[in-house]
Amino acid sequence: MIPVHAESLGVKVVFDPAKALKGKDVIMILRIQIERQSGMLFPGTREYSAFFGLNEDLMKGANKEAIIMHPGPINRGVEITNKVADGPYSVILDQVTNGVAIRMALLYLLMGGGKDDHLD
């Protein structure tokens, strides 16, 4: 599901999750929108989880203090195991909580807020 020319955008494409996580400080998991997938491009959820799901074994390769992020909602057992999602290095709940305020602030600024605000 990686775009063909992804590396031309300045990213390094790695297909092995263990190699991708090796020594990393921050691990950002994205939500798979299963409801939007066609059967041709996406394997079953069990297969996806087995090959790409974040689990305890994969976390062993990351830095010991690595934080785990996910914008939510989580497809538990597919993108990430419960043990990792609820573990001590997960900042997922904080990220979800703060995400609402961040989006509100960005929308405010994009709509021109802040330019003419005065303290009278």
Residue frames as a rotation matrix with the C-alpha (Angstrom) as fourth column:
MET 1
0.562 0.827 0.000 0.00
0.827 -0.562 0.000 0.00
0.000 0.000 -1.000 0.00
ILE 2
-0.025 -0.660 -0.751 3.07
0.365 -0.705 0.607 2.26
-0.931 -0.259 0.259 -0.21
PRO 3
0.866 0.290 -0.408 2.94
-0.225 -0.502 -0.835 4.71
-0.446 0.815 -0.370 -3.12
VAL 4
0.776 -0.542 0.322 5.38
0.622 0.576 -0.531 3.73
0.103 0.612 0.784 -5.87
HIS 5
0.098 -0.761 0.641 7.40
0.414 -0.555 -0.722 6.94
0.905 0.336 0.260 -5.66
ALA 6
0.908 0.331 -0.258 7.30
0.350 -0.262 0.899 7.40
0.230 -0.907 -0.354 -1.87
GLU 7
0.232 -0.904 -0.358 11.08
0.878 0.037 0.477 7.69
-0.419 -0.425 0.803 -1.61
SER 8
-0.330 -0.318 0.889 11.03
0.746 -0.664 0.040 10.69
0.578 0.676 0.457 -3.95
LEU 9
0.610 0.619 0.495 9.22
0.120 -0.689 0.714 12.50
0.783 -0.376 -0.495 -1.10
GLY 10
-0.092 -0.789 0.607 12.29
-0.640 -0.420 -0.643 12.17
0.763 -0.447 -0.466 1.12
VAL 11
0.495 0.275 0.824 11.29
-0.828 0.438 0.351 9.11
-0.264 -0.856 0.444 3.13
LYS 12
-0.691 -0.674 -0.260 13.06
-0.708 0.703 0.060 5.82
0.142 0.226 -0.964 3.46
VAL 13
0.442 0.873 -0.205 10.79
-0.834 0.484 0.264 2.86
0.330 0.054 0.942 2.75
VAL 14
-0.775 -0.605 0.185 11.42
-0.626 0.693 -0.358 -0.19
0.088 -0.393 -0.915 4.92
PHE 15
0.020 0.840 -0.542 9.26
-0.636 0.429 0.642 -3.28
0.771 0.332 0.543 4.54
ASP 16
-0.149 -0.150 -0.977 10.52
0.530 0.822 -0.207 -5.18
0.835 -0.549 -0.043 7.59
PRO 17
0.734 0.530 0.424 8.91
-0.033 -0.596 0.802 -3.82
0.678 -0.603 -0.420 10.79
ALA 18
0.744 -0.510 -0.431 11.77
0.627 0.312 0.714 -5.12
-0.230 -0.801 0.552 12.97
LYS 19
-0.305 -0.877 0.372 14.29
0.946 -0.323 0.014 -3.13
0.108 0.356 0.928 10.91
ALA 20
0.011 0.399 0.917 12.03
0.326 -0.868 0.374 -0.07
0.945 0.295 -0.139 10.89
LEU 21
0.887 0.449 0.112 11.76
0.024 -0.286 0.958 -0.07
0.462 -0.847 -0.264 14.70
LYS 22
0.362 -0.811 -0.459 15.41
0.886 0.452 -0.101 -0.79
0.289 -0.370 0.883 15.47
GLY 23
-0.564 -0.737 -0.372 16.72
0.826 -0.507 -0.247 1.91
-0.007 -0.447 0.895 17.82
LYS 24
-0.310 0.501 0.808 13.75
0.321 -0.745 0.585 4.24
0.895 0.441 0.070 17.39
ASP 25
-0.991 -0.060 -0.116 12.63
0.131 -0.424 -0.896 6.70
0.005 -0.904 0.428 20.08
VAL 26
-0.359 0.917 -0.176 9.09
-0.619 -0.375 -0.690 7.31
-0.699 -0.139 0.702 18.77
ILE 27
-0.940 0.170 0.296 6.82
0.318 0.753 0.576 4.80
-0.124 0.635 -0.762 17.10
MET 28
-0.482 0.794 -0.370 3.76
-0.684 -0.605 -0.408 6.19
-0.548 0.057 0.835 15.36
ILE 29
-0.784 0.358 0.507 1.12
0.501 0.847 0.177 3.67
-0.366 0.393 -0.844 14.37
LEU 30
-0.765 0.577 -0.286 -1.62
-0.644 -0.701 0.307 4.77
-0.024 0.419 0.908 12.01
ARG 31
-0.154 0.822 0.548 -5.17
-0.331 0.479 -0.813 3.51
-0.931 -0.306 0.198 11.99
ILE 32
-0.992 -0.034 0.121 -6.06
0.093 0.446 0.890 1.14
-0.084 0.895 -0.439 9.20
GLN 33
-0.338 0.922 -0.187 -9.42
-0.790 -0.386 -0.476 2.12
-0.511 -0.014 0.859 7.83
ILE 34
-0.827 -0.021 0.561 -10.55
0.107 0.975 0.195 -1.42
-0.551 0.221 -0.805 7.22
GLU 35
0.124 0.989 0.082 -13.97
0.399 0.026 -0.917 -0.22
-0.909 0.146 -0.391 6.11
ARG 36
0.583 0.052 -0.811 -12.35
-0.555 -0.703 -0.444 1.61
-0.593 0.709 -0.381 3.18
GLN 37
-0.507 -0.862 0.026 -10.15
-0.616 0.383 0.688 -1.23
-0.603 0.333 -0.725 1.97
SER 38
0.525 0.565 -0.637 -10.89
-0.836 0.485 -0.259 -3.44
0.163 0.668 0.726 -0.96
GLY 39
0.824 -0.123 0.554 -10.05
-0.147 0.897 0.418 -7.09
-0.548 -0.426 0.720 -0.71
MET 40
0.852 -0.492 0.178 -7.52
0.367 0.320 -0.874 -6.81
0.373 0.810 0.453 -3.51
LEU 41
0.251 -0.801 0.544 -5.07
-0.251 -0.596 -0.763 -4.48
0.935 0.055 -0.351 -1.76
PHE 42
-0.115 -0.204 0.972 -5.41
-0.962 -0.221 -0.161 -5.50
0.248 -0.954 -0.171 1.84
PRO 43
-0.679 -0.121 -0.724 -4.76
-0.030 0.990 -0.137 -8.90
0.733 -0.071 -0.676 3.39
GLY 44
0.419 0.810 -0.411 -7.02
0.419 0.229 0.879 -10.21
0.806 -0.540 -0.243 6.12
THR 45
0.636 -0.131 0.760 -6.68
-0.585 -0.724 0.365 -8.59
0.503 -0.677 -0.537 9.52
ARG 46
0.893 -0.343 0.290 -4.99
0.014 0.667 0.745 -11.69
-0.449 -0.662 0.601 10.98
GLU 47
0.472 -0.741 0.477 -2.41
0.871 0.306 -0.385 -11.68
0.139 0.597 0.790 8.22
TYR 48
0.425 -0.285 0.859 -1.82
0.033 -0.944 -0.330 -7.94
0.905 0.168 -0.391 8.60
SER 49
0.828 -0.051 0.558 -1.41
-0.553 -0.233 0.800 -8.30
0.089 -0.971 -0.222 12.36
ALA 50
0.820 -0.518 0.242 1.02
0.399 0.822 0.407 -11.20
-0.410 -0.237 0.881 11.97
PHE 51
0.239 -0.759 0.606 3.26
0.928 -0.005 -0.373 -9.30
0.286 0.651 0.703 9.54
PHE 52
-0.322 -0.343 0.883 2.89
0.357 -0.907 -0.223 -5.66
0.877 0.243 0.414 10.55
GLY 53
0.718 0.687 0.114 1.08
0.142 -0.305 0.942 -5.38
0.681 -0.660 -0.317 13.89
LEU 54
-0.191 -0.779 0.597 3.06
-0.566 -0.409 -0.715 -3.78
0.802 -0.475 -0.363 16.71
ASN 55
0.810 0.404 -0.425 3.63
0.048 0.676 0.736 -6.32
0.584 -0.617 0.528 19.47
GLU 56
0.878 -0.443 0.181 5.93
-0.267 -0.138 0.954 -6.97
-0.398 -0.886 -0.239 22.41
ASP 57
0.410 -0.760 0.504 8.53
0.718 0.610 0.336 -8.82
-0.563 0.224 0.796 20.32
LEU 58
0.352 -0.249 0.902 8.87
0.747 -0.507 -0.431 -5.95
0.565 0.825 0.008 17.84
MET 59
0.906 0.063 0.419 9.17
-0.153 -0.873 0.462 -3.46
0.395 -0.483 -0.781 20.71
LYS 60
0.735 -0.675 -0.061 12.31
0.430 0.394 0.812 -5.23
-0.524 -0.623 0.580 21.93
GLY 61
0.034 -0.753 0.657 14.21
0.996 -0.025 -0.080 -3.69
0.076 0.657 0.750 19.01
ALA 62
0.522 0.213 0.826 13.16
0.263 -0.961 0.082 -0.11
0.811 0.175 -0.558 19.78
ASN 63
-0.572 -0.665 0.481 14.88
-0.232 -0.431 -0.872 2.07
0.787 -0.610 0.092 22.37
LYS 64
-0.649 0.273 -0.710 13.90
0.686 0.613 -0.392 1.03
0.328 -0.741 -0.585 25.88
GLU 65
-0.582 0.412 -0.701 12.29
0.334 -0.665 -0.668 4.44
-0.741 -0.623 0.249 26.55
ALA 66
-0.955 0.206 0.216 10.52
0.158 -0.265 0.951 4.66
0.253 0.942 0.221 23.17
ILE 67
-0.511 0.856 -0.081 7.06
-0.341 -0.289 -0.895 6.18
-0.789 -0.430 0.439 23.20
ILE 68
-0.776 0.371 0.510 4.19
0.618 0.606 0.500 4.70
-0.123 0.704 -0.700 21.23
MET 69
-0.641 0.548 -0.538 1.73
-0.422 -0.836 -0.350 6.96
-0.642 0.003 0.767 19.46
HIS 70
-0.731 0.537 0.420 -1.54
0.678 0.508 0.531 6.35
0.071 0.673 -0.736 17.60
PRO 71
-0.904 0.351 0.242 -4.16
-0.318 -0.933 0.165 8.95
0.284 0.072 0.956 16.66
GLY 72
-0.682 0.681 0.267 -7.04
0.114 0.460 -0.880 6.60
-0.722 -0.570 -0.392 17.47
PRO 73
0.562 0.356 0.746 -9.34
-0.769 0.556 0.314 4.92
-0.303 -0.751 0.587 17.31
ILE 74
-0.536 -0.839 0.090 -7.27
-0.794 0.537 0.285 1.75
-0.287 0.082 -0.954 17.53
ASN 75
0.565 0.511 -0.648 -8.09
-0.628 0.776 0.064 -1.50
0.535 0.371 0.759 15.78
ARG 76
0.100 -0.545 0.832 -6.85
-0.931 0.245 0.272 -3.51
-0.352 -0.802 -0.483 18.74
GLY 77
0.202 -0.130 0.971 -5.19
-0.026 0.990 0.137 -6.76
-0.979 -0.053 0.197 17.83
VAL 78
0.820 0.028 0.571 -4.65
0.563 0.130 -0.816 -5.58
-0.097 0.991 0.091 14.26
GLU 79
0.619 -0.597 0.511 -2.36
-0.092 -0.701 -0.708 -2.52
0.780 0.391 -0.488 14.27
ILE 80
-0.448 -0.708 0.545 -1.21
-0.607 -0.207 -0.767 -2.98
0.656 -0.675 -0.337 17.83
THR 81
-0.308 0.310 -0.899 -1.67
0.539 0.836 0.104 -5.49
0.784 -0.452 -0.425 20.63
ASN 82
0.748 0.647 0.149 -3.55
0.189 -0.422 0.887 -4.55
0.637 -0.635 -0.438 23.79
LYS 83
0.583 -0.573 -0.576 -0.44
0.782 0.205 0.589 -5.09
-0.219 -0.794 0.567 25.88
VAL 84
-0.525 -0.797 0.297 1.55
0.849 -0.512 0.128 -2.55
0.050 0.320 0.946 23.86
ALA 85
-0.160 0.550 0.820 -1.33
0.343 -0.748 0.568 -0.07
0.926 0.372 -0.069 23.47
ASP 86
0.821 0.546 0.168 -1.95
-0.003 -0.289 0.957 -0.06
0.571 -0.787 -0.236 27.22
GLY 87
0.351 -0.781 -0.517 1.71
0.877 0.468 -0.111 -0.38
0.329 -0.414 0.849 28.22
PRO 88
0.360 -0.243 -0.901 3.88
0.702 -0.566 0.433 2.07
-0.615 -0.788 -0.033 30.13
TYR 89
-0.662 -0.708 -0.246 5.34
0.352 -0.583 0.732 3.78
-0.662 0.398 0.635 27.04
SER 90
-0.292 0.663 0.689 2.04
0.915 -0.017 0.404 4.38
0.280 0.748 -0.601 25.29
VAL 91
-0.822 0.093 -0.562 1.03
0.139 -0.924 -0.357 8.03
-0.552 -0.371 0.746 25.00
ILE 92
-0.762 0.537 0.361 -2.00
0.524 0.186 0.831 7.18
0.380 0.822 -0.424 22.88
LEU 93
0.183 0.902 -0.391 -4.65
0.982 -0.148 0.119 8.47
0.049 -0.406 -0.913 25.29
ASP 94
-0.052 -0.295 -0.954 -2.76
0.389 -0.886 0.253 11.75
-0.920 -0.358 0.160 25.73
GLN 95
-0.936 -0.349 0.041 -2.38
0.148 -0.286 0.947 12.07
-0.318 0.893 0.319 21.97
VAL 96
-0.416 0.864 0.285 -6.09
0.792 0.190 0.581 11.49
0.447 0.467 -0.763 21.35
THR 97
0.333 0.539 -0.774 -7.06
0.873 -0.486 0.037 13.98
-0.356 -0.688 -0.633 24.09
ASN 98
-0.203 -0.522 -0.829 -4.67
0.178 -0.852 0.493 16.66
-0.963 -0.048 0.266 22.88
GLY 99
-0.791 -0.133 0.597 -5.52
0.584 0.128 0.802 16.05
-0.183 0.983 -0.024 19.23
VAL 100
0.238 0.951 0.199 -8.94
0.965 -0.254 0.060 17.69
0.107 0.178 -0.978 19.59
ALA 101
0.606 -0.049 -0.794 -7.46
0.333 -0.891 0.309 20.89
-0.723 -0.452 -0.523 21.05
ILE 102
-0.501 -0.859 -0.107 -4.71
0.184 -0.227 0.956 20.99
-0.846 0.460 0.272 18.42
ARG 103
-0.555 0.358 0.750 -7.18
0.829 0.163 0.536 20.60
0.070 0.919 -0.387 15.56
MET 104
0.574 0.791 -0.213 -9.39
0.811 -0.584 0.018 23.33
-0.110 -0.183 -0.977 17.03
ALA 105
0.290 -0.554 -0.781 -6.42
0.150 -0.779 0.608 25.69
-0.945 -0.293 -0.143 17.34
LEU 106
-0.739 -0.590 0.325 -5.26
0.372 0.045 0.927 24.99
-0.562 0.806 0.186 13.78
LEU 107
-0.140 0.781 0.608 -8.74
0.970 -0.014 0.241 25.59
0.197 0.624 -0.756 12.38
TYR 108
0.667 0.350 -0.657 -8.95
0.570 -0.808 0.149 28.84
-0.479 -0.474 -0.739 14.34
LEU 109
-0.131 -0.825 -0.549 -5.62
0.021 -0.556 0.831 30.03
-0.991 0.097 0.090 12.92
LEU 110
-0.756 -0.147 0.638 -6.44
0.587 0.280 0.760 28.89
-0.290 0.949 -0.126 9.38
MET 111
0.200 0.915 0.351 -9.68
0.959 -0.255 0.119 30.87
0.199 0.313 -0.929 9.51
GLY 112
-0.021 -0.310 0.951 -7.72
0.287 -0.913 -0.291 34.02
0.958 0.267 0.108 10.35
GLY 113
0.904 0.369 -0.214 -8.06
0.284 -0.146 0.948 33.90
0.319 -0.918 -0.237 14.11
GLY 114
0.386 -0.772 -0.505 -5.41
0.815 0.030 0.579 35.72
-0.432 -0.635 0.641 16.09
LYS 115
-0.273 -0.525 0.806 -4.60
0.868 -0.496 -0.030 38.37
0.415 0.692 0.591 13.46
ASP 116
-0.307 0.256 0.917 -6.83
-0.041 -0.966 0.256 41.13
0.951 0.041 0.308 14.79
ASP 117
0.507 0.455 -0.732 -7.31
0.680 0.311 0.664 39.90
0.530 -0.834 -0.152 18.34
HIS 118
-0.295 -0.560 0.774 -6.63
-0.121 -0.782 -0.612 42.72
0.948 -0.274 0.163 20.78
LEU 119
-0.268 0.174 -0.947 -6.55
0.940 0.261 -0.218 42.91
0.209 -0.950 -0.234 24.50
ASP 120
-0.114 0.309 0.944 -8.71
0.171 -0.930 0.325 45.95
0.979 0.199 0.054 25.24
